[in-house]
């Protein structure tokens, strides 16, 4: 059990993107103040936070000073250096802990943890040399996916190897960095479970969401996922195991492949709110961001019940290629919600916002959110 941090206290956020922005909105609604720390200014989080500290994550003195001025520190993305989390932990509680960040921000450590916990993952090999890569390709076969061990997201640092002859070329493409080679999985679909765990061990979860990707970036999430109830239940139990084994205090997302035989393989962990959970803001009694706040502050966790099924569609910077999107067109759909992140410069592949559609039927919510997103450019 941890001592509750009550409204009026200041919460520190390492990172300043859209996840921090939505967390800050939830925290301020409940009467907390929010301080954000990142190397950038006028950020999505900084625009709604009480205090925006602009400094390098490597400036450990600045990190320590930042943490000294808040009651607890959390983070909104996992590519915060481990040393930064340790510096913050010397001055304030960090939730989830820096040790969890250390495990989940590097693929070899993450996969080693999952394997040691007896949880199923995609078959993989650790790559540190050309000899490692040649042996791994021989053992796992082709196609296979080569991924940098650290600092990869939204498809960055990933190369598909179609034949053994292309292996060295693929490793050159990712800078010959420490990596993992994963067997190619001809999966049926991808799902994710966003879950939370409190300091007293209380566990809550959101029903699995079904995820569709485009260019390795999450495109659509549908909740609840269109999978058999037994698969959904197993995904939740695996997620519970992950949070308990890591001793998480906060929110964590577990991403899964569902094979064509109905087996679950854990793909990745994200120790924070997740893109696939954005629809919880509109569709659930307690959003993933409020849940993160409750968990790190030692408050009782909130209900995860859904008001109704929902689907979310990401809005990427590509939509600006023909001018400003037609926001009024999307807002004309009565059960569609528009969320924009306050980013000043749209770029191809950059997440600028999202739409959430609500409906009694998940299939219909999916259809509506696609039509609503198409309406953003229909007049161009």
HUTAVEN-V730626 format. One record per pair of residues at least 24 apart in sequence whose ideal C-beta (glycine too) atoms are under 8 Angstrom apart, sorted by the first residue. I is the first residue (numbers start at 1). J is the second residue. Records with the same first field share a line. If there is no record, write none. Layout:
BEGIN
I: J + J
END
This chain:
BEGIN
1: 199 + 200 + 298
2: 93 + 199 + 200 + 249 + 298
3: 298
4: 297 + 298 + 299
5: 71 + 72 + 296 + 297 + 298
6: 297
7: 31 + 32
8: 32 + 33
9: 33 + 70 + 71 + 72 + 297
10: 34 + 35 + 50 + 51 + 69 + 70 + 71
11: 35 + 70 + 71 + 72 + 73 + 74 + 293 + 296 + 297
12: 36 + 37 + 66 + 67 + 69 + 70 + 72 + 73 + 74 + 88 + 92
13: 37 + 45 + 49 + 73 + 74 + 75 + 76
14: 38 + 57 + 73 + 74 + 75 + 76 + 80 + 84 + 85 + 88
15: 45 + 75 + 76 + 77 + 80
16: 40 + 43 + 44 + 45 + 46 + 52 + 76
17: 43 + 44 + 45 + 76 + 77 + 341
18: 44 + 45 + 341 + 343 + 351 + 353
19: 76 + 77 + 272 + 273 + 289
20: 44 + 45 + 49 + 76
21: 45 + 47 + 48 + 341 + 342
22: 273 + 278 + 281 + 287 + 289 + 339
23: 74 + 76 + 273 + 289 + 292 + 293
24: 48 + 49
25: 289
26: 287 + 289 + 290 + 292 + 293
27: 289 + 293
29: 290
30: 290 + 293
32: 293 + 297
35: 66 + 69 + 70
37: 62 + 63 + 66
42: 344
44: 341 + 342 + 343
45: 76
47: 342
48: 342
57: 81 + 84
58: 83 + 84
60: 84 + 87
63: 87 + 88
64: 88 + 90 + 91
67: 91 + 92 + 94
68: 92
71: 297
72: 296 + 297
74: 250 + 272 + 292 + 296
75: 101 + 271 + 272
76: 272 + 273
77: 153 + 272
78: 104 + 105 + 270 + 271 + 272
79: 105 + 151 + 153
80: 105
93: 296
95: 249 + 250 + 295 + 296
96: 246 + 248 + 249 + 250 + 252 + 271 + 272
97: 247 + 249
100: 246 + 247 + 248 + 252 + 271
101: 271
103: 246
104: 246 + 269 + 270 + 271
105: 150 + 151
106: 149 + 150
107: 147 + 148 + 149 + 150 + 152 + 179 + 180 + 268
108: 149 + 178 + 180
110: 268 + 269
111: 180
113: 245 + 246
114: 242 + 266 + 269
117: 241 + 242 + 245
119: 238 + 241 + 242 + 266
120: 238 + 263 + 264 + 265 + 266
121: 265 + 266 + 267
122: 182 + 183 + 185 + 257 + 265 + 267
123: 182 + 183
124: 180 + 181 + 182 + 183
125: 180 + 181
126: 178 + 180
127: 171 + 178 + 179 + 180 + 181
128: 178 + 179
130: 168 + 171
133: 167 + 168 + 171 + 179 + 181
134: 164 + 167
136: 181
137: 161 + 164 + 167 + 181
138: 164
140: 181 + 182 + 183
141: 183 + 184
142: 184
143: 184
144: 181 + 182 + 183 + 184
145: 181 + 182 + 184
146: 170 + 171 + 174 + 179 + 180 + 181 + 182
147: 174 + 179 + 180 + 181 + 182
148: 174 + 175 + 177 + 178 + 179
149: 177 + 178 + 179 + 180
150: 177 + 178
154: 216 + 217 + 218 + 349
155: 215 + 216 + 217
156: 216
158: 216
160: 184
185: 257 + 259 + 265
186: 259 + 260
187: 257 + 258 + 259 + 260 + 265
188: 258 + 259 + 260 + 262
189: 225 + 226 + 227 + 258
190: 255 + 256 + 257 + 258 + 267
191: 225 + 227 + 231 + 232 + 235 + 255 + 256 + 258
192: 221 + 253 + 254 + 255 + 256 + 274 + 276 + 277
193: 235 + 236 + 238 + 239 + 253 + 254 + 256
194: 251 + 252 + 253 + 273 + 274 + 276 + 277 + 280 + 288
195: 236 + 239 + 240 + 243 + 251 + 252 + 253 + 254
196: 243 + 250 + 251 + 252 + 288 + 291 + 292 + 294 + 295 + 301
197: 243 + 244 + 248 + 249 + 250 + 252 + 295
198: 249 + 294 + 295 + 298 + 300 + 301
199: 249 + 295 + 298
201: 244
202: 300 + 301
203: 240 + 243 + 244
204: 291 + 301 + 302 + 303 + 304
205: 236 + 239 + 240 + 304
206: 277 + 280 + 284 + 288 + 304
207: 232 + 304 + 306
208: 232 + 235 + 236 + 256
209: 276 + 277 + 279
211: 255 + 276
215: 349
217: 314 + 316 + 349 + 351
218: 275 + 276 + 314
219: 313 + 314
220: 311 + 312 + 313 + 314 + 366 + 369 + 370
221: 275 + 276 + 278 + 279 + 311 + 312
222: 309 + 310 + 311 + 362 + 365 + 366
223: 276 + 279 + 283 + 306 + 309 + 310 + 311 + 362
224: 306 + 309 + 362
226: 362 + 363
227: 258
228: 262
230: 262
231: 258 + 262 + 264
234: 264
235: 264
238: 264 + 266
242: 266 + 269
246: 271
249: 295 + 296
250: 292 + 295 + 296
251: 277 + 288 + 291 + 292 + 295
253: 277
275: 314 + 351
276: 312
278: 312 + 339 + 354 + 356
279: 310 + 311 + 312 + 356
280: 304
281: 337 + 339 + 356
282: 310 + 337 + 356 + 358
283: 307 + 308 + 309 + 310 + 356 + 358
307: 358
308: 358 + 359 + 360
309: 358 + 359 + 360 + 361 + 362 + 365
310: 356 + 357 + 358 + 359 + 362 + 365
311: 356 + 357 + 359 + 362 + 365 + 366 + 368 + 369
312: 354 + 355 + 356 + 357 + 369
313: 354 + 355 + 357 + 369 + 370 + 372 + 373
314: 351 + 353 + 354
315: 340 + 351 + 352 + 353 + 354 + 355 + 373 + 376
316: 348 + 349 + 350 + 351 + 352
317: 345 + 346 + 347 + 348 + 349 + 350 + 352
318: 348 + 349
319: 346 + 352 + 376 + 377
320: 346 + 352
321: 348
322: 377 + 380
323: 380
325: 376 + 377
326: 375 + 376 + 377 + 378 + 379 + 380
327: 376
329: 372 + 375 + 376 + 378 + 379
330: 355 + 372 + 373 + 375 + 376
332: 375
333: 357 + 368 + 371 + 372 + 375
335: 359 + 368
336: 368 + 369 + 372
END
